[in-house]
């Protein structure tokens, strides 16, 4: 057998083996792998219901709700009380939020942060947020108690039926 014929037969045998392997692995039928994406639900968690209206919000809708002078005075006093009670908590929340944002920027730049570390760092922010939501809920309920049933219905018609804890 001549060297050319041997070279040609060897080349054809190698091509046949290569094609056989490709067909057995289904390279021609296999689609490209899909990129890994997070589902929409994981990207955007459930939206929280709108925050209940506080005294300041009720006063802003005073004309719409037909507030009496007594109701306005009581709501203004309640608003001052809210500003005094919530100011320290809001400042602490803003500071914790700023510190956590800074930590996350540094973590993204470094790229080596564990989930446990992120959870530990965010725990303070979560507890302050929960405390602020609870205080706001209590304040909202106090503001709603100043209103008549008709005014409450009109106030909550755009948000939720009533504050989460109900009117006490």
C-alpha positions as MATLAB code, in Angstrom:
seq = 'XXXXXXXXXXXXXXXXXXXXXXXXXXXXXXXXXXXXXXXXXXXXXXXXXXXXXXXXXXXXXXXXXXXXXXXXXXXXXXXXXXXXXXXXXXXXXXXXXXXXXXXXXXXXXXXXXXXXXXXXXXXXXXXXXXXXXXXXXXXXXXXXXXXXXXXXXXXXXXXXXXXXXXXX';
ca = [
       0.000    0.000    0.000;
       1.361    3.388   -0.895;
       1.936    6.020    1.776;
      -0.629    8.329    0.209;
      -3.318    5.674    0.260;
      -2.437    4.782    3.870;
      -2.595    8.506    4.845;
      -5.969    8.909    3.108;
      -7.502    5.793    4.695;
      -6.217    6.779    8.162;
      -7.629   10.286    7.750;
     -11.007    8.953    6.635;
     -11.088    6.516    9.567;
     -10.340    9.331   12.022;
     -13.044   11.571   10.504;
     -15.555    8.683   10.704;
     -14.686    8.048   14.370;
     -14.970   11.799   15.123;
     -18.364   12.068   13.435;
     -19.560    8.958   15.215;
     -18.549   10.450   18.557;
     -20.231   13.783   17.767;
     -23.463   12.041   16.785;
     -23.389    9.832   19.883;
     -22.991   12.920   22.083;
     -25.789   14.699   20.200;
     -23.733   17.819   19.602;
     -25.914   18.736   16.677;
     -29.184   18.494   18.629;
     -28.036   19.968   21.916;
     -29.051   23.615   22.429;
     -26.656   25.983   24.064;
     -26.926   25.974   27.864;
     -29.353   28.582   29.208;
     -27.876   31.265   31.379;
     -28.737   30.896   35.043;
     -31.288   33.527   36.017;
     -33.276   34.113   39.128;
     -37.032   33.987   38.867;
     -39.046   37.198   38.953;
     -40.388   36.309   42.390;
     -36.884   35.953   43.790;
     -35.690   39.203   42.231;
     -38.637   41.245   43.452;
     -40.040   40.089   46.771;
     -43.717   40.658   47.509;
     -44.456   44.323   47.857;
     -45.454   45.391   51.310;
     -48.826   47.016   51.744;
     -48.666   50.799   51.843;
     -47.748   52.274   55.196;
     -50.778   53.259   57.263;
     -51.433   57.000   57.297;
     -50.036   58.878   60.273;
     -51.455   62.086   61.768;
     -49.507   64.228   59.299;
     -51.098   62.331   56.392;
     -54.577   62.707   57.899;
     -54.021   66.433   58.373;
     -52.916   66.751   54.749;
     -56.293   65.323   53.709;
     -58.153   67.464   56.226;
     -60.352   69.264   53.706;
     -61.266   65.995   51.979;
     -62.146   64.389   55.316;
     -63.986   67.479   56.668;
     -62.002   67.534   59.912;
     -63.423   69.580   62.776;
     -61.279   72.116   64.624;
     -61.071   69.757   67.623;
     -59.937   66.872   65.413;
     -57.299   69.074   63.763;
     -55.958   70.178   67.141;
     -55.809   66.601   68.442;
     -54.120   65.392   65.237;
     -51.561   68.212   65.396;
     -50.755   67.273   69.009;
     -50.460   63.634   67.956;
     -48.171   64.630   65.084;
     -45.869   66.518   67.476;
     -45.847   63.491   69.750;
     -44.958   61.257   66.769;
     -42.093   63.528   65.745;
     -40.704   63.406   69.276;
     -41.046   59.650   69.734;
     -39.923   58.575   66.285;
     -37.050   61.015   65.724;
     -34.457   58.983   67.644;
     -35.557   55.732   66.000;
     -35.555   57.262   62.512;
     -32.043   58.645   63.047;
     -30.816   55.248   64.258;
     -32.482   53.561   61.266;
     -30.911   55.999   58.771;
     -27.488   55.461   60.371;
     -27.839   51.673   60.292;
     -29.024   51.873   56.689;
     -26.019   54.015   55.752;
     -23.588   51.633   57.479;
     -25.147   48.594   55.813;
     -25.032   50.256   52.385;
     -21.366   51.060   52.914;
     -20.690   47.470   54.009;
     -22.453   46.114   50.915;
     -20.472   48.419   48.591;
     -17.231   47.229   50.172;
     -18.390   43.600   50.021;
     -19.233   43.886   46.329;
     -15.882   45.489   45.620;
     -14.032   42.782   47.579;
     -16.237   39.942   46.412;
     -15.553   37.728   49.433;
     -18.468   38.047   51.838;
     -20.487   35.174   53.226;
     -24.253   35.084   53.481;
     -23.985   34.705   57.261;
     -21.921   37.893   57.471;
     -24.486   39.803   55.415;
     -27.332   38.471   57.578;
     -25.465   39.368   60.757;
     -24.802   42.897   59.514;
     -28.395   43.403   58.379;
     -29.972   42.155   61.632;
     -29.720   45.578   63.296;
     -31.286   47.265   60.293;
     -34.127   44.739   60.247;
     -34.873   45.137   63.945;
     -34.906   48.944   63.679;
     -37.180   48.731   60.654;
     -39.576   46.427   62.496;
     -39.633   48.730   65.521;
     -40.312   51.750   63.312;
     -43.146   49.917   61.499;
     -44.671   48.891   64.832;
     -44.534   52.432   66.212;
     -46.005   53.799   62.993;
     -48.842   51.256   63.202;
     -49.655   52.254   66.791;
     -49.516   55.942   65.857;
     -51.749   55.352   62.828;
     -54.306   53.581   64.980;
     -54.275   56.492   67.436;
     -54.831   58.943   64.576;
     -57.667   56.811   63.198;
     -59.383   56.752   66.616;
     -59.709   60.539   66.430;
     -61.747   60.250   63.229;
     -65.376   59.282   62.861;
     -66.322   55.991   61.187;
     -67.227   57.799   57.964;
     -63.923   59.694   57.944;
     -61.982   56.473   58.576;
     -63.764   54.751   55.721;
     -62.954   57.650   53.406;
     -59.333   57.754   54.594;
     -58.693   54.039   54.169;
     -60.622   53.636   50.918;
     -57.447   54.362   48.939;
     -55.082   52.178   50.962;
     -56.248   49.229   52.999;
     -59.604   48.623   54.676;
     -58.262   49.576   58.097;
     -54.920   49.656   59.871;
     -53.487   46.170   60.311;
     -54.307   45.998   64.011;
     -57.812   47.389   63.560;
     -59.208   50.371   65.414;
     -59.058   49.959   69.155;
];
